[in-house]
Amino acid sequence: MGLDRAYSKRMRMEKSLANEFVSCGQFLNGSTPKDKNELRDTVVNKAIQFSLENGLLKTLNDLCGHSRLNGTSVSINIRMDNWEELVLLINRLKGFKGLDEWDLIEFSLKSYLKEMKMKRCLP
């Protein structure tokens, strides 16, 4: 894959995800590469890229990169229950200091392996 510049880290993840990730070749049609480490490196990097282009990480990336400073004011009405849920979610995110890059990688792997199982190939 040409990972001449790469971070080599060990990561703890939930057991069921670790089992699926370590044996991810079983979800692919046809022959799997002989080098299982290379396959895992490919899968984790494709998972991160896939998540940045689709789903939650794309949404987070878009939200963090979007500025409303030069926008305009528009009047809207939001139901009270929706507003309360949004405020609770934002407060939980602000107070949750345990979230780190490994949680995002684990989320990416879960999503990507689910896609891989359904499509029986690397998405």
Secondary structure as UniProt FT lines:
FT   HELIX           15..22
FT   HELIX           24..27
FT   HELIX           36..53
FT   HELIX           55..65
FT   TURN            69..70
FT   HELIX           80..95
FT   TURN            97..98
FT   HELIX           101..119
//
